[in-house]
Amino acid sequence: MTVQQRITVEATINKYKIIFWVATAILILWEGVMPLSTVFFAPEYVNAGTKPLGYPDYFAYTLIVCKVLGVIAISLPKIPGKVREWAYAGLTFNLIFAFISHAAVDRNIGFMLLPIVVLGILAISYAYGNKIRKEQLA
């Protein structure tokens, strides 16, 4: 590999890393920090999103734990690949079911679109994380 090719590959990897970390940082804030801050600083609002949909109170706490574990798994580079894949899958299921719940219960277009937007950001994080790993292996 020539020096020019090596520089091009490194520039590509750096671009992929920037895109990955921007998308992942949004996920960390949205799916990890915000739910945890609600538990610690405004616990009366923990089930504000799930109660109107008919879910029991404990379901909100379960979602928060799973979301936090998921964003930890996708953001730490030393986590094994299989665990990371399961974390992406779990967060994907969560967002799809959030869309379905809002579509079935309250039909509020804003509440329905938000999980889809976050799912798009999750897909970007997943795709660019895989691109980084493929480029580093090549």
Long-range contacts (C-beta under 8 A, 24 or more apart in sequence): 9-135, 9-138, 12-135, 13-132, 13-135, 13-136, 16-128, 16-131, 16-132, 16-135, 17-128, 17-132, 19-124, 19-128, 20-124, 20-125, 20-128, 20-129, 20-131, 20-132, 23-121, 23-122, 23-124, 23-125, 23-128, 24-71, 24-74, 24-75, 24-125, 24-129, 26-121, 27-71, 27-74, 27-75, 27-91, 27-118, 27-121, 27-122, 27-125, 28-71, 28-75, 30-118, 30-121, 31-67, 31-68, 31-70, 31-71, 31-91, 31-118, 32-67, 32-68, 32-70, 32-71, 32-72, 35-63, 35-64, 35-67, 35-68, 36-64, 36-68, 38-64, 39-64, 52-105, 52-106, 53-101, 53-102, 53-105, 53-106, 54-105, 55-101, 63-94, 66-90, 66-94, 67-91, 67-94, 70-94, 74-125, 74-129, 81-133, 84-129, 88-122, 88-125, 88-126, 91-122, 92-119, 92-122, 95-119, 95-122
